[in-house]
Amino acid sequence: MTPPPPPPAASEGRWSNLDRPPLNEAALRRALLRPGGLWTSLDVVDSTGSTNSDLAARAAGLAEGAVLVAEEQTAGRGRLDRSWTAPARSGLFLSVLLKPDVPVARWGWLPLLTGVAVATGLARAAGADFALKWPNDLLVRVGGEERKTGGILAERVGNDGVVIGIGINVTLREEELPVPGAGSLALADAISTDRDPLLRALLRSLEDWYGKWRASNGDPHLSRLQETYAAGCSTLGLRVRVELPGDRTLIGEAVAIDGDGRLVVTTPDGEDHPIGAGDIVHLRPGG
């Protein structure tokens, strides 16, 4: 008797990986888009190069509060044009459009504000402890060591807008990490890795912190943004190496976040250096 032919292989569709189901776009819209709220539109796409690039290209025709989410990014970008890649539906990859009616001199706080909002929102929803590495990395603890699990990229668009990109590793396994030393919520033993409630918590927290900051005309002290960021910043109190533009480096202790959101580094000669841009390396004692 001839055995029956094997069943056809499952197609690589949206439901091919049941451990990583797609986001529920309709439910997210119902939960987040409301009259008088910050979020005005929300779109989920299967795949794109970069949500920041896509949203920036459309920003002129969009109201503040537009949200673009991708199930997969093939050309995601971090600071200094570093790439950000992850398997489809393994994380949260999104960009939001903000048009803050506060003095432009205070817009530099937006990446730090986003870091605070993401850390506080996801800490509640995922049950994981986050730390902030200045200026825009989100860290979780995996096996006793802090690992980067997310990043933030803010880009000016036009005269009145800022697109903020957020990438968070949610269910990545060790063998899927893009670089050694990266992390994910799953590796940090988060109590939840369901991306729908995580995304809702993230955006609600960002709406709350942005509202406080805007209501205080962007003042980081009145909005309590400065003290909250400093309390959650693991860079403070550490010996750091600052890699500055022009192949210059600075080594000292990170001692404060100033009123402009800059990291203040004190060098061995006792001089304070406010750092507005640079790559920060946390040094081990004696490093």
Buried (B, 14 or more C-beta within 10 A) or exposed (E): EEEEEEEEEEEEEEEEBEEBEBBBBEEBBEBBBEEEEBBBBBBBBEEBEBBBBBBBEBBEEBEBBBBBBBBBBEEBBBBEEEEBEBBBBBBBBBBBBBBBEBEEEBBBBBBBBBBBBBBBBBBEBBEBBBBBBBBBBBBBBBEEEBBBBBBBBBBEBEEEBBBBBBBBBBBBEEEBBBEEEBBBBBBBEBEBBEBBEBBBBBBBBBBBBBEBBBEBEBBBEEBBBBEBBBEBBBBBEBBBBBBEEEEEEBBBBBBBBBEEBBBBBBEEEEEEBBBEEBBBBBBEEEE
